[in-house]
Amino acid sequence: MSTRTTRRSIRRRPSRSVPALIVALVLLMASVAGVWAGITALTGGSTAAIEGVTGAAGTPWSSQAAYIPSIAVALIGVVLIITALIPGHHNAHLVNHEGATEAALTRRGLKTYLEDHAMGIDGVDSARASLKGRQASIRIGTYALDRHEVEKDVHQRLRNRVDSLHLENAPRIRVNTSTLKD
Amino acid sequence: MRHTAGRLNRVWLTITGLILILGAGITAAIGLGLLEGHTVAGFRAPDRDQPILDLPDDPATTTTIATVLVVAGIILGLFCVLWLLAQVPRKHGASDLKLQDPENRGLTVMKPGLLEDAISDRVEELENISKATTIIRGSFRAPDITVRITTTSHADLPSVVADVEHRIKHDLRLTLGREPASLGVAIDVKDEPKKESSVTLGASSAHT
């Protein structure tokens, strides 16, 4: 009897590489410093670092030098756990279509798609899209006098375009318009 | 398309966070006198005025601390280096594809890169696709194919996906005699450079 494992989805949640890199580098620097201090002391060099460790260990528990840094370190621990447990947004939106293929439009692709379509609308002179959660915000700049009309038009057309993509959990469209001056 | 160490990072960030919270939390609790007089699993919490560690100031202690620092530093440093190396995104592609004839008389070994390039080239021939990159994972028996395509913002995405799916399935059926066990298509959109001579018509204006 054969069992089949499911494939990894082509869309991913954030891999938390940046916090992992920071923590790994900080710990690596601490361990290099520890090894260096230990080897220096063992080979008859300076024992200043070891004396520092002995001095710190002799601090009473009630000393502010002991528990105030501890509270800060505990807060860093909380931040690390929150960073690890918050799943974050997928990097792509699944496209509903007929067929067995898993298809997903990348967030960067959707951003370009919205900007490109906004720039094709009469009255729009600049367009910048950003995706936050399930909302797509498009900031458009216009020299047109009827900016509210332009805004309505952009909103309507982009909503139609996004609907035509057949995205699963399609983002809501929000348009902010500003009047350009020279 | 490449695999990253997301799960590993989350597990180690959680473990590091828990160690920091436990260690620092206990230190702060003792320092603030919250654990005074309490006994946990046979260990009595130290008084808040006691030193954290009462180490004698002699050469033997210095040697012990130095040795502990070296050993702990090497172990921790190795873990950190491995964690840093795990951050490099991995392709996890298929090893050589072994094509066996039904009667077990011969074996053909094929580098997956050849098939990946061939699929990418064929997909790039499709309308509205400017670039395609393919990764094959798994085996010849059950190939798992992931394609990243770059299309334009004026393409109809569901039909582009259908074209890609049809092309890959058809080609694999012809060449390997089987369809992919699974197929994933990641779509990227690249904006089209506007030419002075081009005219863009919106959907509603096209009807008028």
Contacts between the chains, C-beta under 8 A, distances in Angstrom:
chain1	res1	chain2	res2	distance
A	4	B	142	7.5
A	4	B	181	7.7
A	7	B	137	7.9
A	7	B	144	5.1
A	7	B	181	7.9
A	7	B	182	4.4
A	7	B	184	6.8
A	8	B	3	7.0
A	9	B	184	7.6
A	10	B	1	7.2
A	10	B	146	5.9
A	10	B	184	3.8
A	10	B	185	7.3
A	10	B	186	4.9
A	11	B	186	7.7
A	12	B	4	7.0
A	12	B	6	6.7
A	13	B	6	6.6
A	14	B	6	7.3
A	15	B	4	3.9
A	15	B	5	6.3
A	15	B	6	3.6
A	15	B	9	5.9
A	16	B	6	6.6
A	16	B	9	4.4
A	16	B	10	5.9
A	16	B	13	6.3
A	17	B	4	6.6
A	17	B	5	7.5
A	17	B	9	6.5
A	17	B	87	5.3
A	19	B	9	7.4
A	19	B	13	6.0
A	20	B	5	7.4
A	20	B	9	4.0
A	20	B	12	6.9
A	20	B	13	6.3
A	20	B	83	6.6
A	20	B	87	6.5
A	21	B	84	7.0
A	21	B	87	6.1
A	23	B	12	7.7
A	23	B	13	6.6
A	23	B	16	5.8
A	24	B	80	4.7
A	24	B	83	4.4
A	24	B	84	5.0
A	24	B	87	8.0
A	25	B	80	7.6
A	25	B	84	7.3
A	27	B	16	7.9
A	27	B	76	6.0
A	27	B	79	7.8
A	27	B	80	4.9
A	28	B	76	7.9
A	28	B	77	5.8
A	28	B	80	3.8
A	28	B	81	6.8
A	28	B	84	7.2
A	30	B	73	7.9
A	30	B	76	7.4
A	31	B	72	7.4
A	31	B	73	4.1
A	31	B	74	7.4
A	31	B	76	4.1
A	31	B	77	3.8
A	31	B	80	6.5
A	32	B	73	7.0
A	32	B	77	6.3
A	33	B	73	7.7
A	34	B	69	4.3
A	34	B	70	7.3
A	34	B	72	6.5
A	34	B	73	3.6
A	34	B	76	7.8
A	35	B	69	6.9
A	35	B	70	5.4
A	35	B	73	3.6
A	35	B	74	6.0
A	35	B	77	6.7
A	37	B	66	7.3
A	37	B	69	5.8
A	38	B	65	7.8
A	38	B	66	4.2
A	38	B	67	6.7
A	38	B	68	7.6
A	38	B	69	3.6
A	38	B	70	3.6
A	38	B	73	6.5
A	39	B	66	7.7
A	39	B	70	6.0
A	41	B	62	6.0
A	41	B	63	7.6
A	41	B	65	7.7
A	41	B	66	3.9
A	42	B	63	6.8
A	42	B	66	4.8
A	42	B	67	7.0
A	42	B	70	7.1
A	47	B	62	5.6
A	47	B	66	7.9
A	50	B	62	5.1
A	50	B	65	5.2
A	50	B	66	5.7
A	50	B	69	7.6
A	51	B	62	7.8
A	53	B	65	5.7
A	53	B	69	7.5
A	54	B	55	5.1
A	54	B	57	6.6
A	54	B	61	6.9
A	54	B	62	7.7
A	54	B	65	6.8
A	56	B	52	7.7
A	57	B	51	7.0
A	57	B	52	5.3
A	57	B	53	3.8
A	57	B	55	5.4
A	58	B	51	4.6
A	58	B	52	7.3
A	58	B	53	7.2
A	58	B	54	7.1
A	58	B	55	6.8
A	59	B	51	6.5
A	59	B	52	5.8
A	60	B	48	7.1
A	60	B	49	5.3
A	60	B	50	6.4
A	60	B	51	5.6
A	60	B	52	7.5
A	61	B	27	7.1
A	61	B	30	4.5
A	61	B	31	4.6
A	61	B	46	6.2
A	61	B	47	7.6
A	61	B	48	4.9
A	61	B	49	7.4
A	61	B	50	6.2
A	61	B	51	7.8
A	61	B	52	6.0
A	62	B	31	5.3
A	62	B	32	7.8
A	62	B	33	7.0
A	62	B	48	3.9
A	62	B	49	5.6
A	63	B	31	7.1
A	66	B	27	6.2
A	66	B	31	5.1
A	66	B	52	6.5
A	67	B	27	6.2
A	67	B	28	4.5
A	67	B	30	7.9
A	67	B	31	3.1
A	67	B	32	6.1
A	69	B	24	7.9
A	70	B	23	7.8
A	70	B	24	4.0
A	70	B	25	7.4
A	70	B	27	4.0
A	70	B	28	4.1
A	70	B	31	6.8
A	71	B	24	7.0
A	71	B	28	5.2
A	72	B	24	7.8
A	73	B	20	5.3
A	73	B	23	7.4
A	73	B	24	3.8
A	74	B	20	6.4
A	74	B	21	5.1
A	74	B	24	3.9
A	74	B	25	5.0
A	74	B	28	6.5
A	76	B	17	7.9
A	76	B	20	5.8
A	77	B	16	7.5
A	77	B	17	4.3
A	77	B	18	6.9
A	77	B	19	7.3
A	77	B	20	3.1
A	77	B	21	3.7
A	77	B	24	6.6
A	78	B	17	6.9
A	78	B	21	6.4
A	79	B	17	7.5
A	80	B	13	4.9
A	80	B	14	7.4
A	80	B	16	5.7
A	80	B	17	3.4
A	80	B	20	6.9
A	81	B	13	7.3
A	81	B	14	5.6
A	81	B	17	3.7
A	81	B	18	6.8
A	81	B	21	7.3
A	83	B	13	5.9
A	84	B	9	7.5
A	84	B	10	4.4
A	84	B	11	7.6
A	84	B	13	3.8
A	84	B	14	4.4
A	84	B	17	6.7
A	85	B	10	7.6
A	85	B	14	7.0
A	92	B	186	6.4
A	92	B	187	7.9
A	95	B	157	5.7
A	95	B	158	6.4
A	95	B	161	6.1
A	95	B	187	7.0
A	96	B	158	7.6
A	97	B	157	7.9
A	97	B	158	4.2
A	97	B	161	5.0
A	97	B	162	6.3
A	98	B	158	7.8
A	98	B	162	6.8
A	99	B	161	7.0
A	99	B	162	5.9
A	99	B	165	4.9
A	100	B	165	7.7
A	100	B	182	7.8
A	100	B	183	7.1
A	101	B	161	6.3
A	101	B	164	7.5
A	101	B	165	4.5
A	101	B	183	4.5
A	101	B	184	6.8
A	101	B	185	5.6
A	102	B	182	7.5
A	102	B	183	7.4
A	102	B	184	4.6
A	102	B	185	7.3
A	103	B	157	7.8
A	103	B	161	4.3
A	103	B	184	7.4
A	103	B	185	4.3
A	103	B	186	7.8
A	103	B	187	6.5
A	104	B	184	7.7
A	104	B	185	7.5
A	104	B	186	5.7
A	104	B	187	6.8
A	105	B	157	6.5
A	105	B	187	4.7
A	105	B	189	7.3
A	106	B	186	6.2
A	106	B	187	6.6
A	106	B	188	5.2
A	106	B	189	7.9
A	108	B	188	6.7
A	108	B	189	8.0
A	109	B	187	5.7
A	109	B	188	4.4
A	109	B	189	3.9
A	110	B	189	7.2
A	112	B	153	6.5
A	112	B	188	8.0
A	112	B	189	4.5
A	112	B	190	6.5
A	112	B	191	5.3
A	113	B	153	4.6
A	113	B	189	4.5
A	115	B	191	6.9
A	116	B	153	3.8
A	116	B	189	7.3
A	116	B	191	4.5
A	116	B	192	7.0
A	117	B	153	6.0
A	120	B	200	4.3
A	120	B	202	6.6
A	121	B	202	6.4
A	122	B	202	7.5
A	157	B	202	6.5
A	157	B	203	7.5
A	157	B	204	7.8
A	160	B	203	7.4
A	164	B	156	7.5
A	165	B	157	5.3
A	165	B	158	7.7
A	166	B	157	7.5
A	166	B	158	5.4
